[in-house]
Amino acid sequence: MTFALSWEALTAIGTFAMAVGTLAMVITTVIVIFQNKRHHQDTFKPACVLVLNGGVDRNTRGNALQLQRNFTAPDICFFVQCSMKNVGTGPALNLRLGVRFPDKAGYLIWSELPPLGANRRSKSPLMIPVVFGGKFNETDYKQAPGGLWELWLFYEDVFGNVFHTKHAKDPHQPWAVLGKGGVL
């Protein structure tokens, strides 16, 4: 093998190694950029929970959902005997509070709430207007607090990421379960 041929082979190997090294640096840089973005978003992440007025235990959580006492009022509502607290590090935007009844598939009613800053608390009680329809009537409304129900909070951070918190009456489930996304 001649010197020129050996030199070309070594140069090719060196060039290949530099290309692989450059590709590794590009991949590492992209990973670091995404980690920094995620860290930045996590520093402004809301986390909203419902706080029962009498504290959370297996016996009192069933009292969180109450009926409106005056049934002749034009707007029938559920009263949620809780305040809402944002225990996260960023504001909660586009807040919605909903009630779902597992035995009434497809029926879910919402109430929109004002934004809530980090480490802030709303007033109690919260209200959810009731809409009677084919799957939910006045009898269902009057029986709702005695059956199983779930209270859902949906909210967004300043980056548009959607989060949710589920609160269950069922004492065999945790009171609050936080998650990401708008999934029911």
Secondary structure as UniProt FT lines:
FT   HELIX           3..42
FT   TURN            43..44
FT   STRAND          48..52
FT   TURN            53..54
FT   TURN            58..60
FT   HELIX           61..63
FT   STRAND          65..67
FT   TURN            71..72
FT   STRAND          77..80
FT   STRAND          82..86
FT   STRAND          92..100
FT   TURN            102..103
FT   TURN            105..106
FT   STRAND          108..112
FT   TURN            118..119
FT   STRAND          126..129
FT   TURN            134..135
FT   HELIX           138..143
FT   HELIX           144..146
FT   STRAND          150..156
FT   TURN            158..159
FT   STRAND          162..168
FT   TURN            171..172
FT   STRAND          176..180
//
